[in-house]
Amino acid sequence: MHYQLEMVTRETVVIRLFGELDHHAVEQIRAKISTAIFQGTVTTIIWNLEGLSFMDSSGVGLVLGRMRELEAVAGRTILLNPSPTMRKVFQFSGLGPWMMDATEEQAIDRVRGIVNG
């Protein structure tokens, strides 16, 4: 499992996931993501899932947990470009409304539109 966490604005972080996201990998990245949220101004997480080949239920838990943390600041989550299999998992988990097929730039622009709109 490999991931990249990039602060694209003061409020928006893009998390790019690559490979397989299982319970071992989730533990490695949960703390880093939560720290970014709790350190201040993060209100939006864009999860870029293009490079993710596998995700188990702990991956869904990772996303849901960060969504709960963002609730305190009226935050937003975007699940960007999930595979067809992941799309089904997210639909069954109630996360369908947060899915988006687009580029990172389009997702960031959408967030800016929501914030400024």
KAURNOR-V42594 format. One record per backbone hydrogen bond with DSSP energy under -1.0 kcal/mol. CO is the residue of the C=O (numbers start at 1). NH is the residue of the N-H. Records with the same first field share a line. If there is no record, write none. Layout:
BEGIN
CO->NH, NH
END
This chain:
BEGIN
2->18
4->16
6->14
11->43, 44
12->8, 9
13->46
14->6
15->48
16->4
18->2
19->53, 54
21->56
22->26
23->27
25->29
26->30
29->33
30->34
31->35
32->36
33->37
34->38
35->39
37->40
43->76
44->13
45->78
46->15
47->80
48->17
49->52
51->19
54->21
56->59, 60
57->61
58->62
59->63
60->64
61->65
62->66
63->67
64->68
65->69
66->70
67->71
70->73, 75
71->74
76->45
78->47
79->100
80->49
83->87
84->88
85->89
86->90
87->91
88->92
89->93
90->95
91->94
95->98
96->99
98->79
100->81
103->107
104->108
105->109
106->110
107->111
108->112
109->113
110->114
111->115
112->116
113->117
END
